[in-house]
């Protein structure tokens, strides 16, 4: 190992960054020519199962990992999580540490200083950052925040053993049998990972193409539809129809339903049902959960039950879809509700896909 291309990840916020979305990252990795990917958000062995799809770093299941697997690129899970077998720290200790501090006046003051240090990050994340701003603005703010956190709490349970876990991840990356690797890691992990690697390997920056690919543009459109923030949906609905993919159809139905067009939403979902809607990873579960809800609203309880059971029969369904399906099996969706659907009944309301 002699060179590492550093790829900063920002969790579900990629869906709010039209110029740094999951497909922008995928396209940049494809152009980089790396031999392998080191995945810091995943623990060793995670890719052997299905639960890794639930990672907060949605770039991985939404764009990067499916592409890498199809391209035959080597994938290595190098993450370290407190409480894992042989890993530094204990699961849940960070939360317990903060709860303990909150019981005392001096501890409350420490917590306030840490919370204050997080505000610049929160402000930055409200704007659509690109990769350059992630590096030049977000990363310094994250580094400053973790500096305050370490000063107030000390390395250990208060920081989630961040430095110790970073040291473990760095060794795993350096041990990979490749000349040039892309390291994908959340910005919080990079704060300690980069110092652990500096001086031991050449660190390179990921480069984005000057203009997004057509697929990346489409991903930005789908992300905008997923967020459900369009005040005037006509143009968005037209764009989704022109895109014509199963995911676009699912999102079109969501928008129609939000505006109380139940019959039209059902027609669109039934059309999607007749396609191959296996990708992206979240779609089968969300699609069937939403179909069950719309069947309930249309008074077709038997069809709704079949859809909910379909969610639970999948090899992987997002937790939100499972929650909707479980509730739908217990009682028809919409019973006792008036007007528009509530966000907590929306299987995609808080999901980045």
N, C-alpha and C positions, 0 to 999 in steps of 0.2 A: 504494500500500500504506500503510495507516494503522493497522491492528490485526491482531495475531497471537494466536491462542488456542494456548497452549502445552500439548502433550500428552506427558508423560513416559512413556517406554517402558522396560520392564525385561526384555526378551528372553523366554526360555522360562519365566521365573518367573511370567508371567501365568497359566500353567496351575495355579499353586499359590495364586493369589489369587482366591478365589471371588467377591469383590466388586470385582475389578478385572481381569476376564478380557477376552478379545478382544471379546466381544459387549457387555460393559459399555462399552468404549471406543467401539465402533461406535455404540451407542445414544446415547452422549453427544455424539458428533460429529453424528449426525443431528439431535439437538435443538438443537445450537449454531447452526445456520443459516449456517455458513461457506460461502463461495463455492468454495473450492478447498482441497486438501490439499497441503502441502509435506512430502515424505518424505525425511528426512535419512538413514535407513538404506540408501537406494538411490542408486546413482550415476546421473547423467543418462543416459537411454536404456535403463535396465535393464528397464523394463516392456515393451519391444518383444520381449524374449525370454522364456524360461521359467525360467532359472536363479535369478532373483530370488526365486522361491518358497523357496529354501534359506536365506533370511535368518534370522539368529538372532531378529530381531524378529517373532515369529510372529503378533502381532496383525495385521500387514499382510496376509499371505495367508489367514489363518484367518477374519478378519472384516471388516476395514476396506476393503481394495482391492476385493474382489468386490462389496460393497455400493456403494461409490463408483462403480464402473464401471456397475453396473445403474442407479444413480440419475443418471448423466450428470454427475457431479461432476468438475471438472478435477483431474487428478493431476499433480504435478510432482516429479520426482526431483531432490533438491538435495544429495545426499551428496557428500562428498569423502573419498577413500581414498588413503593414501600409496602411491605407485607408479603410480597411474592417470595416464593421459595428461594432461599439463598440471597435475597436482595436486602439492601440496607433499609432499616426502619421497620415500622409497624403500621399496618393498615388502620386508618381512622385516627391515628395519633395527632395529626395536624389539627383536625377539627376539635378534638378533645382539648388540645393545648389552648386553642383560642377560647373555648368555652370556659376553661379554668381561669384564664386571664380576665375574662369579662366579669368575674365575681368580685374583683378587687379594684379599687379606685386607680391604683398605679398601673394595673394591667389594662384597665379601660383606656387610660391615656396612651399607652403603647399601641393599642389597637387603633385608636383615633389617628395616630401619626402614620401608621401603615395604610389605613384607609385613605388618608389625605394624599399619600404618595401615589395612590392608584388612580386618582382623578385625571391626570393628564392622559393616561391610557384610555380611560373611558371616553374622554373628549375626542381623541384621535379616531377611535373606532366608530364614531358616528359619521365619519366622512368616508367616501369611496377611495381608499388608498390603492396605489399601485405598488409594484415591487420596490421601486426607488424610495418611496415614502415609507414603506415598511422598514427598509434598512436605515434610512436617514432620520426618521422621526419616531416610529413606533419602537424599534429596538432600543434606542437610547432611553426612552421613557420606561420600557420594561426593565432594563438594566438598573435604572435609578430606583425603581420600585423595589426590586429584589435586594438592592443594597440597603435600603431602609429596613426592609423586612428582616434581613440577616442581622443588622445592627440592633434591632429591637428584640428579636426573638433568639438569636444565636443559631448556629447550625445544629440541626437535630429535628425534633418533632415540630417545632414552630415553622421550619422551612421545608418540611417534608423530606429532610435529609437530601436536599437538592444537590449539594456538592458531592456527597458520597455516591449518589445515584449517577451523577454526570461522569464521575470517574469510572464507574462500571461500564456505562455506555461507551465512553471513549475507548476503553480497552477492547470492547466487542467490535467496534468499527475498525480499529487499527489491526485487528487480527484477521480481517476478511481477506480472502485470497485473490484480490483484484488490484490492478494498478491504479484505476481511477473510478471512484465511487461517488454517487450523489447521496448526501445525508439529508434526509427529510426530518425535520424536528420542529416542534412548536417553539414559538419565540421565547416562552418561559424556560424551556429546557436549554435553549441555545445560550442563555446568559451564563451558564456554568459549563456547557459542553465546549464552547469555543475556546475558553482559556485552557481546558483540559487537553485540547488537541493542538493548540498553538505551539509552534517550535518542534513538533514531532512529525508534521506532515504539511504539505502545501495546501492552503485553503483557497479555493476559488469561489467567485460569486456566480450565481445563476444569471443567465442573460435571457431576457424576453425578446421575442421578435418585435420589430418596430410597429407592426400592425397585427392585430389578432387574426387568427384563422377563422374561416366561416363557422367551423364547429364551436370555437370559443365565443364567437358572437351569438350563436344560437344558445350556448350555455348561459350567457349573460341574460338573454331574454327569458329563458326558463327560470333562472334564479329570481328575476324580477317578478314573474308570475307567481312563484312559490311564496314570495314575501307577502303578496296580497295587499300591496300598498297603493295600487293604482286607483285614483279617485274617479277617473273616467276610463272604463275598461274597454271601450269600443276598439281603439287602436291595438291594444294588447290582444284582444280576442282575435282580431283579424290576423295579427302576426302569428299567433299560435296555430290558427287554422292553416296558414300557409306553410308553417313548418311541418305539420302533418305527422309527427311521431306519436307513439303511444303516450309518452310522457307529456307532450304538448296537449294531447286530448284530455288526459287526466286533469291537467291544470286548467284547461278551458272549462271543464265541467265544474271544477271548484269555483271559478269566477261566476259562472252561471248560477250556481247554487247560492253563492253569497248575495246575489241579486234576486233571489226567490224564483228563479226559472227552473223549477223542479223537473218538469217534463223534458225540457231541452237538455238539462244536465244528465238525465237518465239516458236519453238517446245517445249522447256522446260517450258515456261510460259503457253502454252496451256495444257501441262500435269498437271501443278500445278492447273490450273483452274478447272480441273476435280476432285480435291481432296477437302477435308474440310480444307480450309486455314484460319480459323477464329483466330488462335493463332500463334504467339504472337499478342498482341494488335495492333501493327503497320502494320501487314502484309496485311490485306484486302485492306486498302487504298493504300499502296505502290505497292502491286501486281497489282491492277487494273490500277493505274497510269502508271506504267512501261509498262503494256500490251498495253495500249493506245498508248504510245510513239512508241513501236515496230510495232504495226499495222500501224501507220503513216509512219514509215520508210519503211515498206513493201508495201506501196501504198494502204492499206485497210482502207480508211477513214471512212466508215460507221462503221466498227468494232471498230475503234479507238474512235469514238464518243460515242458508247455504253459503252465502258470501262470508258471513262472520266465521263460520266453521272453516272455510277455505283459508282465511288468514292464519288460523291456528294450525292448519295442516302444513303450511309452508316450512321449508327447512330453515328459512330465516325471515322474520318479520320485525321491523323496528318496534321498539317498546311502545311507541305511541299507537301504532296500528293494533298491537295486541291488546292494549288497554281499551281502545274503541270496540274491538271485536268482543272482548269479554263482557263489557257493559251492554253491548247490543244483544248478546245472547240472553242476558238477564232481563232486559226490558227493551221494548221498541224504541229506537232513536226518535226523539222529538216529542215523546209523551210528556205532556205538561209544559212544553216550551211554546212560547209565542214569538212570532216574528223570525228574525234572522237567526242563523246558527251561532252558537257561542264558540269562542276560540278554543276553549278547552275540549270541545267536541270535534274539533278539526284535526284529523290525523296528521296533517302536514303543517299545522300552525307554527310549531316550534322546531321544525326539522329543516336542516339546511339543504337537503337534496333538491 
